[in-house]
Amino acid sequence: MAEMPQWTERFVLLYFSGPEARTRIPEMFPAHHAYTLDFQASRPGELLLTGPFADTIEGQAGAMNVFTTREAAETFAASDPFVTEGVAESWLVRTWLLGGE
């Protein structure tokens, strides 16, 4: 009988932006990047992966970040300049079950 997989929970923060908001990414990226580095320094190991998707698909998330806790993901989003300045029009945290760890 096969053993049930041992899942590790991760929390994926997805950012959604409209076409007009995307034109502000180059302007806001330095503040967003500095915020990301500060978050990683003050909360080591909580933000595992971050970055945009290579292709833009209307209505789909444009970027994602992977965290070890939901609280870290929500805290990050609440103060991220991409969110506070309206580059990301909305965001969502989803639980991702990672197998094999």
Secondary structure, 3 states (H helix, E strand, C coil): CCCCCCEEEEEEEEEECCHHHHCCHHHHHHHHHHHHHHHHHHCCCCEEEEEECCCCCCCCCCEEEEECCHHHHHHHHHHCHHHHCCCCCEEEEEEEEEECC
